[in-house]
Amino acid sequence: MDITTVRDIPSNYTFIDLSQDVDSLKDHLGKEADEYSSFFVLVGDGDYDAIYGMYGTVPHLNKTVYKIL
């Protein structure tokens, strides 16, 4: 399944937009995540199975998301 917008994100993903959580995730991911303001994450067995970044913090359904992991 191609995920390109918020509308495409399955319901089992978690939306991360709180600044301390965003900063922690950016620290974990490194430079490739610096430009994003919020994330959708899929957590597996103690680690991330998938991460999508988004510009801004309001997840309108037609907003573009970008695959990071």
N, C-alpha and C positions, 0 to 999 in steps of 0.2 A: 504494500500500500504506500503510495507516495504521499508524504505529508509536506504541504507547502503553505497552508494557512492554518490559523487557529481552528477553523471549522473541521479540519482533518485530524486534529489531535484526539486520540481515543480517550475515553473517560477515565481510564486507569492511570493517566499521567497526572502529576502534581504541578500546579502552577506556583512558581517561586517569584515573589515580587517584593518581599520585605528586605530592606537594605542590608541588614546583617546576614541574611541568608544568601542574598545575591552576591555580596562580597566574599562570603565563604566559598561559594560555588566558583566564583571567578578565580580565587586563590587555588582551588583544586584543579581547575582546567588550564590556567595559564593565559598567555597573551591572546589566544584565539577567541577567548570569551570576553575580553575587555570592553568591546564596543556595545554589548547588549545590556539592556536595562532590566530584563526579566527572562525567566526560563520556564520551559515545560520539561519535567524530568520523569523518567520511568525508572524506579528503583527495583533492583533485583535482589539477589542474595548478598546484602551488605554493600553493594556498589551500584553504580548507575548503569542501566542497560541501554538507555538512550537519553539524549539531551538535545533540545531545540532552543535556540536563542531568539529573542524578539526585541525590537526597538520599542521603547515605551513600556508603560505598565498597565495599560488598559487593553485587555485581550478581546478586541472586537473580532467577530467571526471571520472577517475578510482580511485581517492583518496577516502579513507574511511572516513565517517562521523559518529559521535557518538551522539545518542539521549541524551539530557540533560533534556529537558522539553517537 
